[in-house]
Amino acid sequence: MTKPSRPELDPGQLREIAERTAASRSEQPPADAGSDQLKHWHELQVSQIELDMQHQALAELQSERDEADIMRGRYAELYDQAPAGYVSLNGDGVIIRANLAAGELLQCARDALIGKRLEQFLAPQAQAGLRRFLANLFESGARAVMEASLFDPAAPDGASAQRRARIEANLDGEAHKCRMILTDLSTADVRDAARLRAMWVLDNINEGVLVCDVEQNIVSVNHAFTAITGYAVEEALGRNPRFLGRQSAHPPGYHAAAMQQLRTEGRWQGDVFNRRRDGTPYVAHMSLTVIRDDGGAISYFIGVFSDVTAQREADAALRRWSEELDARVAERTAELYESREQLRKLAVHLEVVKEEERKRIARDVHDELGQNLLALRIDMSILSARTSARNGLLHRRVGAALENVDATIRSVRGIMNELRPPVLDLGLQAALEWQAAEFRKRSGLVCALALPGEEALSGVTPDMATVLFRAVQEALSNVRRHAAATRVEIVLAVDGGRLALSVADNGVGMASSRDERGGGDDSFGLIGMRQRVAAQGGRLDVASPASGGCRLTLSFDL
């Protein structure tokens, strides 16, 4: 726990405070002293207590400083007397701190190490490796380890393979320096311990390990190698690893490309198709690494592999299932597309049939029922004229019947217009004008209609004219039932060989989550409209801005 800071006082101030304290203690207020003297005496007592507390705090602070100096001295002594070599380097690889063991290992006095580059104490062939090691350390910041040969002044060439050191480095990012631990690997005990650790690790991992010399002949394998391949150690030593593989299972040039990458990049990994001693094939995932000496020449090839046969079979099965599923999805998609296309053709056919049936029914109603009603009305009119003077009661009955006949004729005419208005045979312009007039009469709303000249509509086919008329009919029906509008605009225009028909209102607009207003039968009405427009090669767009209103637009290429 950190103590609060206290004021710094020199010894002279401390003596002065002590003298004033003694004087204040010797002075006692007289018995008959006034209130001012008594108050002053109490203030002196409070000041005395504060001074005592400050003096105690200063004593504790001085004790802590003394203890910190002692611990710092002990740390420095431990650092200097540590059996392992400790050095600190700046970003340029210059030694800024070292202990006695480091000086002994590098064969240089500890104080003489300061300011020198560490690489000058390594063998010439290891200096470039140290520079790369430091560059990667300062770039990544991760702990790193390397081994290197030390410079030996006694050797003829300045280097000796018998003196090697292990370098463990950690980066101090804030100070932008690295701290290293140097371990002497030249003693027999250290070499034996490292060799035993390596052998213990290799014998207890589940991956097979093989070590090959420069000639690519096996010089060492571990226990997992024997367990996976079935070959004993003595059967594998001295042989090229190619005796394990099934060469024909790989594409041509597979192994050559792997060796090329291994020699250039130092690493390679991939699947290898091998065969066990009993002839059983298996798949091994192999990782190959190159070990180079201080001069950069290849010393050994190390391969680590594991049996992944079950995993690869599972992957192959998964791929087969995925391909089968993709095939089924593609087949089902094709069926759905074909069904959709058939439904579209059926919808178009039904619309054509429905329109033809409407035309036939309207014609039959006009020819049969219309003529019969007209003949009946003529007879009723004659009867009404003959009974007007002689029989008043019968005349009134005939008049009522005549009104019923007229109402029936009007209903039949309305049904005929709903099925197929005869005005449609007079052209698209006449049909739209009649439709707008009927809408004004039935709804009481303002309906503006803008049409081009007859020459511009010469390219409109009868089927397209029917689609345009039915679209306007459906749109006006929706406006009357759902829009709550006061004005409707119908615009038919032809521009650059493209015909466009728009029906816009100033009503409440559509719901943002649907293309259809109101839902129910109206939704199917717009769906049917889209089908009819698409069958004629046109396009239907419905827009409903946030400000309100709705615009339905049909466009065709003439």
Buried (B, 14 or more C-beta within 10 A) or exposed (E): EEEEEEEEBEEEEBEEBEEBBEEBEEEEBEEEEEEEEEEEBEEBEEBBEEBEEBBEBBEEBEEEEEEEEEEEEEEEEEBBEBEBBBBBBBEEBBBBBBBBBBBEBBEBEBEEBBEBBBBEBBBBBBBBBBEEBBEBBBEEEEEBEBBBBBBBEEEEEEBBEEBBBBBBBEBEEEEEBBBBBBBBBBEEEBEEEBEEEEEEEBEEBEBBBBBBBEEEBBBBBBBBBBEBBBBEEEBBBEBEBEEBBEEEBBEEEBBEEBEEBBEEEEEBBBBBBBBBEEEEEBBBBBBBBBEEEBEEEBEBBBBBBBBBBEEBEEEEEEEEEEEEEEEEEEEEEEEEEEEEEEEEEEBBEEBBEEBEEBBEBBBEBBEEBBEEBEEBBEEBEEBBEEBBEEEEEBBEBBBEBBEEBEEBBEEBBEEBBEBBBBBBEEBBBBBBBBBBEBBBEEBEBEBEBEBBEEEBBEEBEEBBBBBBBBBBBBBBBBBBEBBEBEBBBBBBEBEEEEBBBBBBBBBBBBEEEEBBBBEEEBBEBBEBBBBBBBBBEBEBEBEBEEEBBBBBBBBBEB
